[in-house]
């Protein structure tokens, strides 16, 4: 596990994710799409892959990921990196991850096999929610 998670286990935040869609596909090349990318490419993606996505809407508390070419088994977060432990598989998946876990604006999603082989990676900018600063009287 050192190749996949090189730091001590206590330094990682395990992420609970929800699989919204998982379907076999002809796609063999691994990829990750994040947030708005899914919405902007949804129509073209459906036409090219034959996979019909459910009705999607962006929310402030969930981050959507579309993945292909691998099946995600677990996700862990440390610093700027979200490591997705995955197995190569010809499939498409739509995943929802709670945004409350993320404390950095720049995030790097990396799908890796159990032995640490990189399958796909994607960087994104995720604006952090603004905290309200109130006056105590």
N, C-alpha and C positions, 0 to 999 in steps of 0.2 A: 504493500500500500504506500510505501515511501515515494514511489515514482508518481503516484496519483496525488497524494497529499503529503508533500515533503515536510510540513511543519507539524508540531505536536497537535493531537486531536483537539485539545482544549482551545486552540486558536481558530477553529472553524465554527461557523454557525450553520447547523443543518437547516436546510430550507424545505418547508412543506410546500409541495407543488401539487396542483390538481391537473390531471389529464382531461382536457375537454374533448379531444378528438384524437383517435389513433387509427390509422388505416394503412394497409399495405399499398405500396406504390412502386412504380418502375424506377423511381429516382434512386440512383446508386451513389451519387456524389453528395456527401454530407454538407448541410448548410444550417444556418441559424438566422432567422429574421426576428426583429425585436420591435414591439410596440407599433408605432405609426407605419413602419415598413410593411407590416402585414396588411394594413388598410389600403395603402397606396398600390400594393401589388396583388390585392385579393382577386380582382377580376381576371387579370392576366394569368395568375397562378392557377385558377380554376380551369381556364381554357387549356393551358399547357399540360397540367398534371392529371386532369380529370377528377380531382378531389374537390368536392363541394364543401366549402367551409360553412359552419353554422353562422347565423346572424351574430355579428360581433359589434361590441361597442367598447370604447375606451373608458376606463374608470381611473380615478385617482388613487384607489387603494390596491389595484391589481396590475401587474405587468404581464402582458401576453408575449409568449414566445412561440414561433413556429419552427419546428425542427424537421429535418429530413435526412435520410440515410443512416439513422441510428435511433435506438430506443433508449431514452433516459431512464436510469435506474435510481439515481439519487443526485442531490445537489447540495453543495456546501459553499459557503461564502467566507472569504477572508480578504480584508483590505479592498482592493480594486477587482478581485477575481471571484467569479462564480464558476466552480468546477462542476461539470456535469459528468458523473460516472455513467458511461454508456456502452452499449454493444452495437456494432455495425449491423444494420438491418435495413432492407429496402422498404421503408415506411415513411409516412408523414405524420407528425403529431402537433397538436396545439396544446400549449401548457399555460397555466395561470399561476403566477407567483405573487404572494403578498409583497407590496412595495415597502412595508414597514421595516423589513429587515435591512434595507440598504442605507448606509450612512455616508456613502461617497457619491459624487455626481458622475464621475467617469467609471464605467463598469466594463469588465472584459469577461465575456461568457466563453468558456472553453469546454468543449465536449471531448472527453478522453476515455480510452479503454482502461480496464483495471490495471494494466501494466504501464499506463502513462502515455500511450501513443495518442497524439493529437488528431482528432477527427475533423473538428471544425472550430473556428473561433470568430468572435464578433465583438467589436467595441461599440459602446453607445454612451451617449450623454443623457443622464436622467436627472432632470431638475428635482432637487429636494423640496419637499413642502416647506413653505415659509411658516415659521413659528410666530405666533402672535405675542407681541410684547405689550403687556398691559401695565398700567400704573396702579399701584396699590395705594389706596388712601385710607 
